[in-house]
Amino acid sequence: MKIAQSSVHLVDHMGSDLSVVNAARVSFAKESSLLRFSPEDPDADRLKESDVKLISYLAKHGHWSPFAHNSLTFRIKAPLFVARQLVKHTVGGVWNEVSRRYVDDEPEFYFPEVFHGKPTNAKQGASDEVIDPQLITSLYPEQVVEDCLSLYKDLLNRGVAPEEARMFLPLNTMTEWWWTGSLMFFARVCKQRLDPHAQNATRHVAQMINDKIPDVFQHSWKALMEG
């Protein structure tokens, strides 16, 4: 049985912090440019201080549209139950996922490092209590998944269509998808899914997205996540 962890890869992006600035400045028929430094400077092109302040102002006061004139594309791997939470973010995002109607190679599976107890004052989420690992292993969760995988393979070998055989795979089966959206879109995703009440496995994926965006939108991402 193949076991895997969630991963996030930045495939492509369009735009920059300067795009955000100029989308805002066009209201006054203005346009800004980067400060130019010598080629030897590792940070050769920089935003003007006034433009950095403008980005902070836009985020702080909820002027979201300038942050929507750009895009990021990620390739994400995560278990099905995480993917089904994240795909609920639909406004402004585009999602294309591996389909087991067409793919019948051996799937990978996700297992958490620890299991947590039920929440004491809510119907969803988990408490900080860590369940004794021996109580979990005594239920043979990996064997259950092995049985599901064996059934899946047997059905395929008997000629059953992949789109029907897949129904017996568990929710910890890994899936992959391309996810494209604007900077504003991913800010909404991360603010909601980085909340302490979000599911741990989903929060982990949101954190990986959150860690990669500053590489291409340094000032805008900082302003959005602080705003």
N, C-alpha and C positions, 0 to 999 in steps of 0.2 A: 504494500500500500504506500502510495506517494503522499507525503505530508509536506505542506508548504505554508508560508507566512504571507501576509498581505504586503503588497509593494506598490509604489507610486513612481511613475517615470514621466517627466515633462517631455512631451514629444515635440511641441512647437509652440510659438507664441507670436502674436502680432501686436505692434504698438509698444509704447514705453511710457515712462512717467511724463515725458514731454508731450505725448499724445493727449494725456489727461489735461495738462495745462492748456494746450491750444484748443481743445474742445470747449473749455470754459472761456478762454479769452476771445473766441470768435464772436461772442455776444456783443463785444465792444469793437468788433472789426480789428482786433489786435492779434499778433502772433509772436510767440517767444522763440528763442533759439538757445542751444547749449553754449556754455562757455567753453572755448577751445584752449587746450593746453598743449605742451610739446608732446611729440610722439613717445618720448621717453617716459612720460608720466603714466603710470599704470591706470590711473583714473582720469584719462585724458579729457573726456567730455563730461561736463557736470552741469547740473541744473543751477540756475541762478537762485540765490537765497530767496528772492521774492517769489519765485515759482514754487519752491519748497513750501513756503508759508501759504501760498494759494492752495496747494493740495491739502494741507492740514485744515484750512478754512472750509474747503468744500466738504471734506469728510465730517468735520465737526458739526456743520450746519445742515447735513443731510442732502446736499446737492449731489445726487447719485449719478445723473446722466453722463457727466464727463468721464466717469469710471467705466462706462459701458462701451466706449469706442475702441475696444481692443479685444483680444481673445487669448485664451490659453487652452492647449490640448494636452490632456494627460492620458497615459495608458495605465490602468489600475487593475491590480489583481487582489481579490478579496473573497471571502466565503459568501455564499448566496444570501445568507440572512443579513449581511452587511450591505450587499449590493441592493437588496430590496428596500432597505431604509434610505439609502442615498438616492436612488432613482426617483424618490418622491419629490426631489428638488427639480421641478420641470420648467419653471418660468425662466427663460433665458439660457437654458442649457440644451445640449444635444448629446445623445447617448447611443452608441452602437456596441453591442455585446456579442461575445462568442455564443453561438447557438448550438445546443446539443441536438437540434434537429438535423444538423449537417455534420457535426463533429462527433466521432465515437471513439476517439483515443482514450487511454486510461486517465481518469480524472485524478486531481490532487485533492487533499482534504486538510482542513484546518482544525487544530486542537488548541485551546487556550492553555497557557502555562498554569493558571490556577482557576478554580471555580469559586464564585462568591455566593453569599447567602441572599435570601429574599430581602427586599426593602421592608422596613418596619412601618412606614407611614405613607406608602404609595402603592399603586397597582402595577407600576412598571419600574424598571431599573434594578439595581442591586445594591446591597449594603457593602460596607468595607470588610465584613467578616469573610475570611477565607475558609472554605470548606476543607476539612481534613482530606488530603489526597487519597488516603486509603479507602475512604467511603466512596469515592468516585471510581477508583480502579476496581473495586469489588463488583461494580456493575458491568465491567468489561466493555467500556464505550468503543474502544478500538475494534473489538471483535464484532460489535454490532455493525460498525461501518464496513468492516471486511465482508460481512454477510450481505450487506446491501450491494457492495461492489461485485461480489461473486454472482449475485442474482442478475445484476445489470449485464455483466459479461455473458452469462449463460443465455439470457434473452437475445442478445445480439447474435450469439453463435447459432441460435435456433432460427434466425432470420427475422426477428422482430425489428420493426423500424426504430431507429434511434429516438425519434420523437416520442415514442411510447415507452421504450425501455428506460428513458431518463427519469420517468416519474418515480422510480424506486430509489433514486439517489437522495441522500440526506441533505439537510440544509447547510451542513458544514462543507459541502462540495465547493471547491474553488471555481470562480468564474473570472473572466477578464473583459474589460470594456474600454473603449475610447470615450473620453468625456471632454466636451468643449463648451466653454462659456466665457463670458466677459469677466473682467476683474471684479465687478460688482456682484456678479452671480456667485463667484467662488467665495467672496467675502461673506455673503449670506449663508452659504453652506458651512463655512468654517466657524462662523460665530454661533450657529445653532449646534453643530456637531462637536464642537470643542467644549461645550457646556458640561460641567461636572455631572449633570443628570443624564447625559448621552451615554449610550452603551459603550463599554470599554473598547470593544473591537472596532466599532465605528469611529470612536474618538481617535483611535490610533491611525486610521486612514486619513482623517481630517488633519491630524497633526503633521503627517508627511506632506500633504498638500500645502499646509501652512508654512512648512519649512522650505519649500522649493520656490514659492512665488517671489520672495524678496530678491532672488537672484536676477530677476528681470523687471520687477516693479518695486524697487527698494522703498522709495518715499511714499508711493501711493498705498502699498500694502500696509506699511507701518501706520499711516494715517487712518486707513479704513478699520484696522483691527483695534486701534485705540479710540476711535471715534464712537 
